[in-house]
């Protein structure tokens, strides 16, 4: 899987793990809701660049390059740990 596909998957995952709506995430990233939906479907539209990736990374406390890492690496760093009961 290439880094752009990793980015698309990781953006969707970090949004879901943090319980953020598509609308709120699009606002945070400074992009249209339709653009974010396309990203989450695995399609990186033209015009999406480092600025949007930087806003997402800053909001979630990660580095931009980490959004492009393989999903299993990103998940091990950022997926919330479930508490044992």
C-alpha positions in Angstrom: 0.0 0.0 0.0 1.4 3.4 -0.8 1.7 6.4 1.5 -1.2 8.3 0.0 -3.6 5.3 0.7 -2.1 5.2 4.2 -2.9 8.9 4.6 -6.5 8.3 3.6 -7.0 5.4 6.0 -5.2 7.1 8.9 -7.2 10.3 8.5 -10.4 8.3 8.7 -9.2 6.2 11.7 -8.0 9.1 13.8 -11.2 10.9 13.3 -13.3 7.8 14.3 -11.0 7.0 17.3 -11.5 10.5 18.6 -15.3 10.6 18.1 -15.2 13.6 15.7 -17.8 14.1 13.1 -17.0 14.5 9.4 -18.2 18.1 9.6 -16.0 19.0 12.5 -13.0 17.3 11.0 -13.5 19.1 7.7 -13.6 22.4 9.5 -10.4 21.6 11.5 -8.6 20.7 8.3 -9.9 23.7 6.4 -11.5 21.7 3.6 -14.9 21.0 2.2 -16.9 18.2 3.7 -17.1 16.6 0.3 -13.3 16.6 0.1 -12.9 14.9 3.4 -15.5 12.3 2.4 -13.5 11.5 -0.8 -10.3 11.2 1.3 -12.0 8.8 3.6 -13.1 6.7 0.6 -9.4 6.5 -0.5 -9.4 9.2 -3.1 -7.0 12.1 -2.6 -8.5 15.0 -4.5 -6.3 17.6 -6.3 -5.7 20.6 -4.1 -5.3 18.7 -0.9 -1.9 19.3 0.4 0.5 19.8 3.2 -1.6 22.6 4.8 -4.5 20.4 5.4 -2.4 17.5 6.5 -0.6 19.9 8.9 -3.8 21.1 10.4 -5.0 17.5 11.0 -1.7 16.5 12.5 -1.6 19.5 14.8 -5.1 19.0 16.0 -4.4 15.4 17.0 -0.9 15.9 18.3 1.0 13.9 15.7 3.6 14.7 13.1 2.5 15.1 9.4 4.8 12.3 8.3 3.1 9.9 10.7 -0.2 10.3 8.8 1.5 8.7 5.8 2.9 5.7 7.8 1.6 2.2 7.3 -1.7 1.9 9.1 -0.5 -0.7 11.6 2.4 1.6 12.7 0.0 4.6 13.1 -2.5 2.5 14.9 0.0 1.3 17.5 0.9 4.9 18.2 -2.4 6.7 18.2 -5.4 4.3 18.7 -6.8 4.8 22.1 -6.1 1.9 24.4 -9.2 0.2 25.7 -9.5 -0.1 29.4 -9.8 -3.5 30.9 -12.7 -3.9 33.3 
